[in-house]
Amino acid sequence: MQSAEAAQIDLGKAQVMDRIPKIIKEIKFGVLSTQDIVSQAVVEVSDRKLFDLEKDRAIVPHGPLDGRMGISSKSGTCDTCGGGLQICSGHFGHVRLVLPAFHVGYFKLVISILQEICKDCSHILLPEPERRSFLKELRRPGIDNLRRMQIVKKINERCRKTRTCYNCNAINGVVKKAGTSALKISHEKFRAFNTSTSVKKVPPPSKIFFDKSFEEAKKSNPEIEKHFKKAHDDLHPLRVLKLFRRISNEDCELLGLNPAEARPEVFLWQYIPAPPVCIRPSVGQEAASTEDDLTAKLGDIIQSNMNLKNALNKGAPVQTIIECWDHMQLQLAVYINSDVPGLQKADFGKPIRGFCQRLKGKQGRFRGNLSGKRVDFSSRTVISPDPNLRIDEVAVPILVAMNMTYPEQVTRYNKDKLRQCVRNGTKTWPGANYVLKKSQNFKMNLKFGNPNLIANELEEGDIVERHIEDGDIVLFNRQPSLHKLSILSHFVKVRPHRTFRLNECVCNPYNADFDGDEMNLHVPQTEEARAEAMELMGVKNNLVTPKNGEPIISAIQDFITAAYMLSSKNVFYDRKTFTQVCLYMLLPGTRFDLPPPSILKPQMLWTGKQVFNILMRPNKDSPVLVNLDAACREFKAPKGTPRDLDANDRWLCIRNSEVMCGVMDKYTIGSGKKDSVFYVMLRDYGPAIAAEGMNRLSRLCARWITDLGFSIGITDVYPGDRLLEEKKELVEHAYVQCDEVIQKFKSGNLEKAPGCDEQMTMENIISGILSKVRQQAGDLCISELSRWNTPLIMATSGSKGSNINVAQMVALVGQQIIGGQRVQDGFQDRTLPHFPKHARQPPAKGFVQNSFFSGLSPTEFLFHAISGREGLVDTAVKTAETGYMSRRLMKSLEDLSTRYDGTVRNSSSSIVQFQYGDDKLDPVDMEGNARPVNFDRTFTHSEVTTFDNSDKGLLPDEIMTLCQSLLAKERARLNRYDLMGNRLDYMDRSDNGIDQLESARDYLQSIEDYISSKAEKLRSIDGGNNGQGRGRGINHTAKISARTLAAFITSCLVKYKKAQVEPGHAVGAVGAQSIGEPGTQMTLKTFHFAGVAGMSITQGVPRIKEIINASKEISTPVITCQLVNKGDLRAAQIVKGRVEKTFMRDVIYYIEEDWTGNDAYINIKIDFSTIQNLQLELGLQDILAAIKKHKRFKSADLKFRSFGSHIHIFVDQQATRTALSKSEEAATGADPYIRLKHLKRLIPTIQVLGHPQCSRAIIRTDETCTTNTLLVEGYGLRDCMTTDGIDGRNTRTNNIMETRLVLGIEAARTTIVEEIGEVMKDMAIDPRHMQLLADVMTYKGEVLGITRFGLAKMRDSVLQLASFEKTADHLFDAGGAGRTDLIEGVSECIIVGKGISLGTGSMEVIRALNFSEGQIGPRKTVFEDAWGELCEGRRSGANAGAGKGAQASAGKRKREE
């Protein structure tokens, strides 16, 4: 679809071929009418035979493989167009059906239409005023599809309730699918009459006529009369077709159809299209061929059609004709969709693949070929590490480089290079594989041509497909691609051997390791693609993750180990060794300044820390001044001494790129921390400087640790005698504690924890004791093992493992936890047959006291295996769950982007957010925790870089005055105006003053607040506000100069501007990945304790699924009630009693039957001491009222009497009781004895207090025992909010749908954000991503789940919905309604190959086409323009000089005269 002519514009170096492609603007869906099917067909298919065996297996004319419908083999030609397989795309045929048949795709639509029309006159079942009203609404211009569907649904509901036609007064009944049959429709015309219980009902004439039609049948079988009521009217296709043909065009509009495009009769088959042969190819074999399912099914349809035709021609019985007709309909249904409900599945063989099966699913046309395609110019091989590469390079094997090509256009600048490539040919690198001459339209393969001849004939404008070479841009990807950093662009470095190699620092974004992983490499084929890959996907531009702005490309494993050891306090080098170590990391030609030695006498020595000074700033010409204060991995704040005097050297302090103290470990050079060296370099000096720092580090550490040697042997995990002794004491002490708890449990003296029974309390206590043992063992290992112990170095530096891993290898493996608790009994009341029944001791419940070094006993090994198995199953299940979740998130959010007006909109321009994240800031640029600037670090940097001893320190008031004057200019841009344009007060936060600049004002205020806190700190220093204090404290202790303050505020404002999100940014896709990718690391463990034992809340992946599905019923609904009187436990218990359900069984002392003479009654004694202990507001009359209110007691003939603490319920022995229902009559009967027994069983279950939906309530007390909160399990938010003693305004539930119902859509949105934040709090996701998801779920005014149902309400695009789920259903619906897809969203654009309107595609370049002849010719390059101007300047200067010289000589002559 490209224009035939291509304009060529010579722009000097790069010629641009301007081909304007034809772009699909919209796709209109419809249904082929009978005329369309016949007119587009080239042949009528009427014979089921495929080959004529008598004529050497020739294809039978008019058969399913007729040559006029195209070919499926490479050798033949099409009988219609004469083209081969490459040219001919096939032609349709048609099959003429003897009788019409239902189309399985439109079967529901046909039923829906029949429900809305009269089955006699085809008029719509609406009164004329309503009909006109609905028509007017449907014809309103600009009505969207969602609204149209709602109106059509309303019309359907209204018509289904109509029983008499307003046009002909005919009776209409219920139309529905008949029983279990796949394609039969029944009309229960007289259902309303048959089910009526009125004694005065009179059958209408049509009912009498209908019953008379059974007279003949009644004569032969009188029993049939009692089944007349069940007789239905059969709506067969022929009758339906006649009804549909009589529907008026106006009524078609009310049915949701466009009569100009598709009338209702097109939804029935009269002719069926036979698809081209090339989409159902035959697989040829020696003596036979295997045919496609479609071909076989087409033959079956033709056969059943012929059988029906023969039956009609012979005058066969009606039953036979109906059976043949049904069989044909069945074959047609399977032809379209073999998964139709109600169809009998074949017991053997592969299921048939109908048209629907070819479209849907992962391998279907939509997901398999349209949304994702196989590509050329791609390669895949195993990866291996290479620390000598730059982080933005990838080493490509020569073998791959000779197969991957880039089409480079010949210009006058690269002609010689490309000629040499062509001469080298295909077998020598760097060579070329193909040449495309501009004058010819085919490729020349250099494998077969004469390379020298072709090279000599190269002209400017030719295209050479050369081998990729050093410096080319490629895309590198590892699957699964969970986020955008799974595919980055690198520069090629062609190397020998057979693997791709990359710097280990880049493993994190790919989640790659080198245990056999394979990766994919793609070569972009245009200059535009290369430019976008380099700028948008380059490694340097993606050093931080968009999830939250943390560094993701950084030092790992061995690099961290080496850096940690090199930066330790005891590493010293003489000059020779120090310079050698420095040269490890520096490239040839890099000059470095040797720093002054740390020790001068007796010998000049340099420290390992000084190596890192050179790494950050090799020489004084470098502008890089890193200033950082950060905690190292094992930092524990010392008491009474400053952090930078930590004895363990665990506080990193860097000033002007000089390491003052601290070590380099996971926290300071690794990923995931914003207080790291490379992150500071990135934020202050840009990605190029940070990347260069990482390149130096990887070269330094790899070479240094290779020289040193670093390995793990069995001796490294050998425990000493002292460690074994201490471990033994630890375990024995823990066992004694556990035995004491078990003894208390057995004797019944164990005090229960809130909300737990004794068993749970015991398990919780024992689990706590045993988990401490492993932690203490880990601490023992740290103190006992040598400081040069290699596993310990790795654990301490954070390069791999933790103290617990060391403890498991050396000391003990510890308690095995399965399902969040100790191993449960599973074999006859014990964990394993090796232990006594009901054994609860640690060894019997999964405690492993051996280490991996000493080896596990058989039982310990089994427990450890159980635990390992659980982890494997958990991972496997989680992968599938989170993969599907990520796909749903991406599909729902993919087309959201920021626009130039600051809003976030989808592809149809619906506003989802007025400002992205409420502040227009990009999470990738957040320095602090979701904040754009880390004020402390920025102030330190400004202070150190502007330090000058001669600058005077400012007084507190001077600081605030200067701060306000510096911010005044910025604030002047943020003035408030009302809707009329009148200026308001800057601090006016009323509704009139709300605008989109609120977040910017808040940011300026936060700067002022920070400076104010500094000034207050200064004010507290000796000197106060007078001039004398300046000399004593202010100039020395906490000096703030004017230059420092100006530099700080400027830096803050610049960073804020840079952090603003760019228009066109695909915030939706990034948000979906930022939530989906960490989901793969989340646990599937469902429960955790909500602050108190016994109250568990669903967590992990299941909870995320509940939230994004917008489930109405969740597994653990919890209402968190804030109390009015928070500090009083007794008041909390009273409120708990009001809320929690209390039953009779909770408050009765006993219940007994009493028989005295003629009286029989139940005696209930109420236990008022329990009521008092539980703080229940309950009296005898309240209990009596609750019993009487119960539905079983309302109509029963019972008498009640109450006195003291007793309630008597009398049963009259003589009374005949009216049963409430059949089941109750069976349960209770008239016998007083049975009735008493029934009441006795029923009474304990009666609720006497609390809210009916609140099953349980627990009081949670905080750690300081000052605040009580009520946690209520169940629903009933409105009831809880209105309960006395509960602060309703601060009460919330974790059920989003209930929040929407009670508090509205904004509250639901806030709940979604908080709940996702709570579940993923360990993942450190920026709240802006969660806010965007919540806004997408709620921007329509209702809570829409991220499911196919929610997506259908959010978006109107047929292709997007079809590429997600239920492909065939969406396509049939679109065809039936005649919908139009405007091709605006991401999915649709990918399917039709159109540019996506996000990022660089979000704007269009409009160029004027009225060029003059002179404008189109070759233009000068920038260099040529500049050179021309320079020459012109010199010429004019020379002319001016010559002019001045002529004037001077003339003047001289005049004087001489």
C-alpha positions, -999 to +999 in steps of 0.1 A: +000+000+000+026+025-011+025+052-037+041+042-070+063+072-073+087+081-045+100+116-042+137+118-035+152+147-015+190+148-013+200+161+021+237+157+015+249+128+036+216+109+042+192+107+013+156+104+024+133+082+004+099+097+011+073+070+005+038+080+017+020+048+026-018+045+025-030+043+061-062+025+072-083+051+089-112+030+101-127-004+097-165-009+093-179-042+103-210-058+087-226-090+076-225-103+040-260-104+025-272-132+003-265-110-028-229-102-016-221-139-010-233-148-045-218-119-063-183-123-048-182-161-055-165-174-086-181-209-085-210-227-069-198-256-048-223-284-051-203-317-052-188-331-020-161-351-039-126-338-038-107-358-064-117-379-094-099-412-088-107-424-124-089-393-139-056-396-121-068-378-089-079-347-108-097-321-087-135-324-092-152-293-107-177-277-083-161-296-055-146-281-023-112-279-039-123-265-073-093-248-090-113-216-095-111-209-058-073-207-059-046-232-051-027-244-020+004-259-037+035-240-049+034-257-083-001-250-097-018-218-110-053-204-102-080-212-128-096-178-122-067-153-122-038-175-135-016-165-106+007-187-085+006-191-047+027-160-042+003-138-062-032-153-059-048-147-026-077-170-035-113-166-045-146-174-027-172-199-038-207-204-024-230-233-014-267-228-020-288-241+009-322-258+001-337-243+033-325-214+054-305-222+086-296-203+117-261-187+118-245-199+151-226-166+155-258-146+154-281-171+172-283-150+204-290-119+183-318-137+165-334-148+198-331-112+210-349-098+179-376-124+182-382-114+218-387-078+207-412-084+177-446-098+174-445-134+162-476-127+139-471-093+123-434-086+130-442-052+146-420-042+176-437-048+209-438-012+220-466+014+223-463+041+197-452+070+221-424+048+236-414+037+201-411+073+190-392+083+221-366+055+218-362+062+180-355+099+188-329+089+214-312+064+190-310+090+162-293+116+183-261+126+166-228+118+183-243+090+205-216+066+215-218+028+212-220+022+249-250+044+253-266+029+222-262-006+237-278+005+270-308+019+251-312-013+230-309-034+262-337-012+278-359-018+247-353-056+249-363-056+286-394-035+279-405-057+250-400-090+269-426-079+294-452-072+267-477-100+262-500-085+236-490-069+204-499-031+202-504-035+164-524-067+159-534-077+194-518-111+190-506-129+221-468-131+225-450-153+251-415-162+261-390-168+234-359-188+243-335-215+232-353-248+232-339-271+260-305-286+254-307-284+216-280-263+201-300-244+175-337-246+182-359-217+193-392-222+211-421-197+217-441-203+249-471-183+235-496-191+262-473-194+292-489-165+310-524-181+306-511-216+316-494-204+348-522-181+359-540-193+390-571-171+385-604-190+387-621-166+362-595-170+334-610-175+299-588-190+271-583-166+242-594-177+207-558-183+196-553-207+225-585-226+216-572-228+180-538-239+191-553-267+213-575-279+184-544-285+163-537-315+187-571-332+181-557-358+157-529-366+181-554-368+210-575-394+193-545-418+189-531-410+224-556-396+250-528-393+276-513-364+256-540-339+268-525-334+302-493-322+285-510-295+264-498-268+288-461-277+280-466-275+242-444-247+226-446-230+193-415-239+171-398-210+155-379-227+127-356-208+103-381-206+075-407-190+097-381-167+113-369-156+079-405-146+069-409-127+101-376-108+097-384-099+061-416-081+073-398-060+099-399-023+089-367-002+086-377+020+116-382-011+138-347-023+126-332+008+142-350+000+175-335-035+173-300-019+173-294-025+136-286-002+107-312-012+080-290+004+052-261-020+062-278-051+075-314-061+078-323-089+102-327-115+075-289-115+068-285-133+102-298-165+086-279-186+061-294-190+026-261-192+009-229-200+026-195-187+014-168-214+006-134-199+016-104-198-008-084-231-010-052-214+002-065-209+037-074-246+040-045-263+023-042-300+015-012-318+028-001-341+000+013-376+006+023-404-017-011-419-026-034-397-006-038-362+009-048-350+043-075-323+040-081-293+063-110-295+087-128-267+068-126-287+036-140-318+053-167-298+070-177-281+037-181-316+022-203-326+051-225-295+046-229-302+009-238-338+017-264-329+043-278-302+020-282-328-008-299-352+017-324-325+026-330-317-011-336-354-019-360-358+011-380-328-001-381-340-037-392-375-027-419-361-004-404-378+027-422-377+061-420-344+080-400-361+107-373-371+082-371-337+067-368-321+101-340-345+110-321-337+078-327-300+084-314-302+119-283-322+108-275-296+082-278-268+108-255-288+131-228-291+104-231-254+097-226-246+134-195-267+136-182-252+104-182-217+121-176-227+158-169-262+169-172-253+206-210-245+205-226-253+238-251-282+234-231-299+206-221-335+212-183-337+212-165-365+194-152-392+217-120-397+198-096-377+177-086-341+176-115-316+179-124-299+146-110-264+142-138-241+129-134-205+119-138-192+155-111-216+167-087-202+141-092-167+154-092-170+191-066-181+216-028-176+219-021-193+186-051-178+168-049-152+141-054-122+164-028-130+191-006-153+171-003-133+138-018-098+140-008-086+175+025-104+175+045-114+145+077-133+137+104-110+125+135-110+103+169-096+113+168-114+147+192-138+163+193-159+195+221-176+214+235-183+249+248-153+269+280-150+289+296-122+310+323-098+299+332-070+324+356-054+299+326-043+277+310-010+284+275-013+299+259-001+267+278-026+245+270-062+235+295-085+221+282-102+190+298-134+175+313-129+140+290-157+128+260-137+138+274-104+126+278-120+091+241-130+090+226-098+105+226-070+080+218-033+079+206-016+047+229+014+043+224+038+015+254+048-006+265+084-003+296+103-013+308+099+023+305+061+028+310+049-008+346+036-003+336+018+029+306+001+013+326-008-018+351-026+004+322-044+022+308-056-011+343-068-022+346-088+010+314-106+001+293-128+023+321-149+038+344-122+052+335-098+079+329-069+075+312-077+043+278-075+027+251-100+016+229-081-009+229-049-030+197-032-041+203-009-071+182+023-072+175+018-109+163-018-105+136-033-083+154-065-071+182-076-048+215-089-060+228-117-039+266-114-034+269-151-028+263-157-065+274-125-082+309-110-089+316-089-058+343-068-075+322-059-105+292-050-083+314-029-060+328-009-090+293-002-102+280+011-069+263+045-072+249+070-048+214+061-038+221+023-040+214+003-009+240-022+005+229-047+030+262-048+049+272-070+079+266-053+113+298-037+126+312-021+158+290+008+168+258-004+152+227-001+172+208-033+181+180-042+204+187-069+231+159-087+248+154-115+273+121-133+278+099-131+297+096-093+288+079-082+320+087-045+318+101-020+293+137-026+306+135-062+293+144-048+259+172-022+256+194-010+228+232-016+229+261-008+206+276-038+188+311-050+195+319-078+171+340-105+188+350-141+181+334-172+197+298-183+198+279-164+226+265-129+231+284-112+259+273-083+281+285-064+311+272-080+344+259-046+356+231-049+330+218-082+343+192-067+366+168-052+341+169-084+320+168-106+352+195-125+334+221-149+348+247-170+330+235-206+338+225-212+302+201-183+296+195-173+260+188-138+247+175-123+215+191-096+194+172-075+168+187-051+142+166-020+135+165-014+097+159+023+094+176+055+106+144+065+124+143+032+143+180+034+152+176+070+165+146+060+186+163+029+199+194+049+209+175+077+226+145+060+241+158+025+247+195+031+252+211+016+283+224+049+295+189+065+293+174+036+313+197+033+344+167+037+367+134+018+368+102+037+360+086+017+388+099+042+414+131+058+401+155+035+419+187+026+401+184-008+384+216-010+363+244-011+389+271-033+404+262-069+413+277-099+430+315-101+424+317-064+418+301-057+451+324-082+469+355-067+453+345-031+460+336-040+496+370-056+502+389-029+484+373-001+503+378-018+537+398+001+564+428-022+563+437-020+526+469+000+519+491+002+488+525+016+479+527+040+449+535+013+424+506-010+434+482+019+438+489+032+403+486-003+389+451-007+406+440+027+393+451+017+357+429-014+360+399+007+355+410+036+333+410+035+295+441+042+275+446+080+271+428+088+304+450+110+326+446+107+364+460+129+391+477+109+419+461+120+452+482+128+482+491+096+502+471+088+534+502+078+553+535+096+548+559+078+573+576+054+575+564+048+540+540+066+517+508+045+514+475+050+497+442+034+509+417+014+489+392+041+494+413+065+474+409+042+444+372+051+444+381+088+446+399+084+412+370+062+399+346+091+406+369+120+395+401+109+378+416+144+374+409+180+384+395+187+349+366+164+357+335+184+368+322+154+389+319+164+426+300+136+444+286+145+478+268+117+497+259+106+532+245+071+533+241+041+555+260+010+545+243-025+547+253-034+582+250+001+597+237+004+633+235+039+646+261+044+674+248+059+706+265+091+717+288+094+687+283+109+652+274+085+624+306+091+605+327+080+635+311+045+634+337+020+647+327-006+621+331+019+592+295+014+581+286+050+573+296+063+539+306+099+537+318+114+504+327+151+500+336+165+465+343+129+452+365+120+481+356+090+503+359+102+539+347+070+556+325+040+549+327+010+526+312+002+491+286-025+494+251-034+481+235-003+496+261+022+483+269+009+448+242-018+442+207-015+428+175-005+446+189+024+467+187+061+459+215+068+484+241+052+461+271+066+444+260+060+408+225+074+415+240+106+428+263+108+397+233+102+375+211+129+392+238+156+394+259+150+363+237+129+339+236+093+326+269+095+306+289+102+337+271+075+358+276+049+330+313+057+327+316+053+365+300+018+362+323+009+333+353+018+354+340-001+384+334-033+364+369-032+349+385-025+383+366-051+403+369-079+378+406-075+375+413-068+412+393-098+425+410-120+398+444-110+411+433-115+448+415-148+443+381-154+460+365-188+464+344-210+487+356-243+501+342-267+526+365-253+553+347-220+550+316-235+564+334-256+591+320-247+625+345-243+654+341-262+687+330-230+706+303-223+679+290-259+682+288-256+719+270-224+719+246-236+693+238-267+714+230-245+744+207-224+722+188-253+709+185-270+743+172-238+759+146-234+731+135-270+736+130-264+773+109-233+766+088-252+740+082-281+765+070-257+791+044-242+766+033-277+756+029-287+792+008-256+799-014-264+769-020-300+780-029-289+815-052-262+802-033-233+818-022-216+786-036-181+784-053-176+750-042-148+727-070-125+714-090-142+687-072-175+690-080-209+706-054-227+728-040-247+699-033-216+678-019-198+708+006-226+715+016-228+678+022-191+676+044-191+708+065-221+698+070-207+662+082-175+677+107-193+700+121-215+672+124-187+647+145-168+672+169-197+674+180-194+638+184-157+641+205-161+672+225-188+654+231-163+626+244-137+650+267-164+666+282-172+631+289-135+625+307-132+658+326-165+657+336-168+620+368-152+607+364-117+591+380-132+560+354-160+558+342-158+522+305-167+527+305-141+555+321-114+533+294-120+506+266-119+532+280-088+549+286-069+516+252-079+502+266-094+471+249-128+477+230-144+505+224-133+541+234-141+576+207-167+578+221-186+548+255-186+565+238-199+597+220-227+578+253-239+563+273-236+595+250-239+625+214-251+619+188-251+592+160-241+615+122-244+616+105-254+583+074-234+577+047-248+555+016-228+547+026-201+572+029-225+601+048-255+615+043-288+596+008-301+602-002-336+612-010-356+580-004-392+589-026-406+617-024-377+640+013-371+635+036-355+608+055-386+599+053-423+611+086-418+629+070-399+657+044-407+684+008-396+679-001-360+688+037-352+693+041-314+694+079-312+702+101-292+678+117-322+660+083-338+654+069-306+638+097-297+614+125-282+634+159-290+618+187-287+643+215-299+619+233-277+594+239-284+557+275-290+567+267-317+593+240-332+571+203-337+578+187-367+595+161-387+575+131-370+591+148-335+588+155-342+552+118-350+546+106-318+563+131-298+543+119-315+511+083-307+519+092-271+523+111-270+491+083-287+472+059-260+484+082-233+471+083-249+436+046-253+434+041-218+446+064-204+419+048-224+391+012-214+400+023-178+407+039-174+372+006-183+354-015-161+378+007-130+376+012-134+338-025-133+331-028-104+356-001-084+338-017-090+304-051-077+317-035-046+332-016-039+300-046-043+278-067-019+300-040+008+304-020+005+271-034+035+253-032+061+282-008+089+276-001+124+289-012+152+265+000+188+260-027+202+282-013+181+311-042+156+312-040+118+309-063+106+282-070+073+264-069+069+226-105+082+222-095+113+242-116+105+273-100+122+303-088+097+329-068+122+350-067+160+349-030+158+359-008+127+359-004+116+396-020+150+407+013+168+402+025+160+366+058+144+379+074+114+363+081+086+388+114+078+370+128+112+382+118+110+418+149+115+441+132+109+474+103+086+483+079+097+456+093+132+459+112+150+431+141+162+453+160+148+482+164+181+501+191+169+526+214+156+499+208+186+475+216+210+504+248+192+513+259+192+477+251+229+473+269+237+506+301+218+497+303+230+461+298+266+470+320+267+502+341+298+506+356+307+539+352+344+532+314+342+527+296+354+558+269+332+574+233+345+574+212+351+604+179+331+606+158+361+596+181+370+568+179+334+556+141+335+554+141+369+537+165+358+510+146+325+506+113+343+500+129+368+476+144+339+456+111+321+454+091+353+447+097+352+410+086+316+407+055+323+429+045+352+407+039+326+379+016+307+402-010+333+411-046+322+417-075+334+395-112+327+398-133+317+368-139+353+359-101+360+357-100+380+389-068+375+409-072+358+443-051+357+474-021+333+469-031+312+499-068+310+490-076+272+490-114+276+486-132+260+456-128+293+436-091+291+438-085+254+429-065+250+397-038+227+382-009+246+398-017+234+433+011+209+434+037+234+422+027+258+450+029+229+475+064+222+462+076+258+467+061+257+501+080+225+509+113+243+499+105+272+522+095+248+550+129+230+547+149+263+548+127+273+577+137+242+596+174+250+589+169+286+601+152+273+633+181+249+640+204+279+635+183+300+658+188+275+686+226+279+684+242+304+707+239+340+694+202+342+687+194+370+663+221+396+671+252+404+651+277+391+678+264+355+674+275+354+638+312+352+649+306+326+676+282+299+663+267+308+630+299+311+610+313+278+623+286+254+634+259+255+608+269+283+584+245+291+555+258+316+531+238+335+504+256+316+477+247+282+492+211+292+496+208+305+460+225+273+446+202+251+467+170+268+456+181+270+419+190+232+420+156+224+435+137+244+409+157+229+380+152+194+393+114+200+397+112+212+361+131+182+348+110+158+367+078+169+350+063+142+328+067+148+290+036+150+268+030+118+249+046+096+276+029+062+277+020+064+314-005+036+311+018+010+297+046+019+322+021+019+351+008-016+340+043-029+339+053-013+372+025-031+389+027-064+369+064-069+370+068-068+409+037-091+410+059-119+398+080-116+430+050-114+453+041-144+473+010-165+467+007-170+505-028-159+511-029-148+547-011-128+572-020-116+607-036-081+607-018-069+638-035-095+660-034-133+660-065-150+647-075-122+623-061-130+589-064-109+558-059-121+522-026-109+508-003-114+478-015-123+444-050-134+454-057-100+470-044-081+440-068-102+418-097-094+441-089-056+438-085-054+400-114-078+393-136-054+414-151-085+432-183-079+450-176-106+475-140-109+488-125-137+509-117-117+540-137-085+543-125-064+572-140-031+585-115-010+605-135+010+630-119+040+648-134+044+683-146+077+698-130+066+731-098+051+719-079+048+751-106+029+772-105-009+768-139-013+786-155+012+762-140-007+733-155-040+746-190-024+749-188-011+713-176-046+702-207-061+718-229-037+698-213-047+665-204-084+668-231-110+663-242-126+696-263-158+696-284-173+723-259-201+726-233-175+738-255-162+767-276-192+779-265-212+810-287-242+801-318-251+781-341-279+791-376-294+783-402-295+811-434-316+811-459-307+838-494-320+835-510-305+804-481-280+799-450-286+779-424-259+778-388-250+772-369-235+802-340-213+792-316-199+819-297-168+809-261-165+821-259-129+831-223-132+844-212-140+808-232-110+795-215-088+821-180-101+813-185-096+776-198-060+783-230-067+763-259-043+765-285-070+769-314-076+792-340-103+796-366-084+777-342-077+748-335-115+746-372-122+746-379-096+719-352-112+697-367-146+701-402-134+692-388-115+662-374-147+647-393-157+616-399-193+629-416-179+661-437-152+645-466-173+633-462-202+657-489-206+685-464-202+714-467-185+748-438-168+765-431-161+802-400-145+817-389-140+853-355-136+870-330-151+847-354-176+831-375-176+799-403-202+795-417-210+760-450-230+762-462-253+735-500-259+735-505-297+733-540-295+719-534-268+693-533-278+657-503-260+643-503-243+609-469-251+593-449-223+579-437-245+551-436-281+540-401-285+552-410-271+587-441-293+589-418-323+582-394-311+608-417-302+636-451-319+629-481-316+652-467-338+680-456-316+710-426-338+717-412-333+682-420-295+683-402-291+716-371-309+702-372-287+672-374-255+692-346-267+715-324-271+684-334-238+670-331-215+700-293-215+704-290-202+668-311-171+673-292-138+670-299-115+700-274-087+694-251-072+668-252-064+631-264-093+609-235-091+584-207-086+610-196-122+619-168-113+643-151-083+659-116-081+675-100-053+695-065-044+683-043-026+708-012-007+695+023-014+709+020+015+734-013+001+747-029+036+744-050+032+713-077+006+706-091-001+672-120-024+664-115-048+634-148-063+622-150-093+599-178-092+573-198-066+555-221-039+569-200-007+566-231+015+569-242-003+601-208+001+617-205+038+608-238+046+625-231+025+657-227+045+689-191+047+700-176+044+665-161+074+647-179+069+614-159+095+595-126+075+601-141+040+596-132+022+564-135-012+548-112-032+525-142-040+503-142-016+473-177-023+460-192-017+495-172+015+498-187+026+464-222+018+476-219+036+509-194+064+504-194+069+466-169+067+437-142+089+451-140+069+483-138+037+462-109+052+442-090+061+474-097+026+487-082+010+456-051+030+459-047+022+496-054-015+492-030-020+463-004+001+482-009-021+513-005-054+494+025-042+474+042-021+502+073-042+501+076-037+463+083+001+466+060+011+437+054+048+431+019+057+442+013+075+409+011+041+391-015+029+416-035+062+413-036+058+375-049+022+378-076+034+404-086+062+381-090+039+351-112+016+372-134+045+384-133+073+357-167+062+342-185+068+375-187+031+385-160+006+396-150-013+365-128-044+369-098-050+348-116-079+331-132-084+297-165-071+311-148-039+325-127-034+294-159-036+272-174-007+292-142+013+291-134+010+254-154+009+222-128-006+199-138-039+183-102-049+175-089-042+210-116-063+226-112-091+200-075-092+206-081-096+243-107-123+250-139-138+234-126-129+199-154-144+179-182-130+201-169-094+197-165-098+159-201-112+156-215-084+178-197-058+157-209-073+125-245-075+137-245-039+150-226-026+120-200-010+142-170+011+131-135+009+146-116+042+143-082+025+147-070+049+175-057+026+203-025+007+205-039-028+198-057-017+167-027+002+153-005-028+157-030-050+140-033-028+109+003-016+109-004+020+117+018+043+138+007+045+174-002+079+188+021+077+218+055+090+225+073+100+192+041+091+173+019+115+193+024+144+169+023+147+131+046+167+108+025+187+083+045+199+054+036+222+026+033+205-008+035+237-029+073+235-034+089+255-062+113+237-086+143+252-069+133+240-034+134+203-043+169+201-056+200+189-036+206+210-005+239+218+012+248+201+045+251+220+077+289+218+074+288+232+038+265+260+049+289+270+077+319+267+055+302+290+029+294+316+055+330+315+068+344+320+033+319+348+025+330+365+057+367+363+048+360+376+013+340+406+026+367+412+052+394+412+024+373+436+003+368+459+032+405+459+039+413+466+002+388+495+003+405+510+034+439+506+018+428+524-014+414+553+008+446+555+028+468+558-003+445+584-018+447+604+014+485+601+014+487+614-022+465+643-013+488+653+016+518+650-006+502+674-031 
